[in-house]
Amino acid sequence: TLVGPPGAGKTRLAVEAAGRIGGAVWYVPIEQVPTGQSVAAAILQVVDPSSRAIDAAAGACDSLSDADGLLVLDGCEGRKPEIATLVDELLRASPSLRILATSRVRLGLGDEATLRIGPLPEEDARSLLIDRARLVDPAFAVSAPDTGVADRLCAVVDHLPLGIELVASHLH
């Protein structure tokens, strides 16, 4: 589980990791699952859209039982208890399945491996700011005297990648 505050880059890291994995990849944006729909139904819809399973959790487990791939569950914090139970069921039913979750908090599974994602170091934050500002204006540059200004801009958004990208989009 990639754990960190909003804007830290959890989703981007998960998508990047998924792109480097061999085998099937299924992406489920949990925050887009309507309140009345179960997470299991959302997963089943992604992994086996033609399934006619009456029990979505059983259907998802059955559809993924022989899966050798990665299931990405993005934005799990709002439905943590439901997801924790379901992840446990899916992993028991599918020994080759890997699950990568993103969340603001741990899911709380006994064998859950977590990686905390947080603010960028100052130098990396400045580099990201400059890189993203150059996407708007290729001639953008930060001279030595302006380094402090760039660092302060990054600090205003707590050195979080999303905030830095938003700030950079307004620099030119």
N, C-alpha and C positions, 0 to 999 in steps of 0.2 A: 504494500500500500504506500503510495506517495502521499505524504501528509504535509500540509502547510497552509498558510493563510491564503485568502483570495488574492489572485494576481501574482502568485509566486512562480507560476509556470508549470504546475502539475499536469494540466491537460496537454500542453505542448510537449513535455517530456514523455508522457504516456504515448502520444501519437508518434513521436520520433522513435521510441523504443519499439512500438508495434510495427513500424515500417522496416525495422531491422531484423525482425523475427522471421524465421522460416516457418512455413505452414500457414494454416488459416488464421485469420484475425477477425474477431467480431467486436464492434464498438457499440456500446450502449450508453447514451448520454442520460444518466439517471435524472438529472434536473428537468428533463423534458418529458419524463413519464408522468402522465396525468395522475392526480391524487387518487382517483377511483380505480386506477389500473395497477395491478401488482407488478413488481419488478420482474418476477418470474415470467409474466406474460410479455413484458417488453423484451426480455432476453429471448424468449421463444420466437417472438416475431422477427428478431434479427437473425437467429441461427437457423430457424426452420419456418419460414413464413407460410408454408403450405400445411403446417401441422394442424390437425384437428383434435389435438389433445384437450380433454375436458379439464384436467388438472394441469395448470401451466407449469408448476414446479416439476411434476413428474415428467411432463413433456420435454421440458428443457434438459432435465437429467438424461432422459432417454436419447434425445437428439445429440447430446454432447458425450454420450457414454464412450464412443470410440474416437472422440476428437483428439487430434494432436495439433493443438493450436493455442491461441491466446485470446482470452475474453477480457476486454477492457471495459471496466465499469467506472464511468467518469462522473464525479460529483456525488459521492455516496453519503455524505454527512446527514442529509435530510431524512434518509430512510435506513439508517444504520442497523437497527435491530433486525429488520426484514432482510437486509442484504447479508448480514453476518450469518443468519440461519441458512439462507439460500446458498451462499458461497460454500459453507460447510457441506451441504447436501451435494452440490455440484462436484466438489473435489473428491468426495467419497465415491460418487457414481462414475467419475471419469479420471482415472489415475494419470493420464497423459495431458490433461487440460491444465493450462496455466492461467491464472487470473491476476490481472493488474488493476488495482483499484486506485482511484484518486479521491481524497477526502480531506476535510479540515481536521478530522480526528481519526484515530485508529479505529478499525472495525471491532477489535477486541477478541479476535480469534486466538486460540492458544498457540498456534504455530505461525502466526502472522509475522512476516518480515516487513519492517517499515523503513522507509527512507524519508527523513525530514527534509523538506524543501523550504528554504527561507530566503531572506534578502541576499542580494548579490554583494560580494566584497566591493569596496569603493572603486577600485580600478576596473573591475569587470562591469560595474554599473555605468561608469563613464564611457567605457568602450561601447556598450550597448546603446547608450544615448547617442553617441557620435554615429555609430553604424546606422541606426534607425533614422536619424536626422538626415543622413546622406541619401536615404531612399526618397525623401521629399525634395532635397536640394543637394545634388551630387557635389556641389562646390563647398558644402558646409565643412567648416573646420573649427577646431578649438585651439587657440594659441595658448602658450604657457600662462599668460596673465588671466586667461578666461577659464582655466582649469578649476579654480575655486568656484566659479559660477556654475559650471557643469556639475561639480560635486554637490553643491547646495541644491540644485534642481533634483538631483537623484535622491538626496536626503529627504526632500519634501515628500516624496512618494515612498519613503522607507526602503529605498533600494530594491523595490519589487519590480520585476520585469514588465508586467502589464502597465504599471504607472509610468515607468520610464518610456515605454513605447508611446503612450499617450502624450506625454510631455514632448517627446522628440517629434511627433507629427506636427507640432505647432512651431518648431524652430526653423528659421531660414534666414 
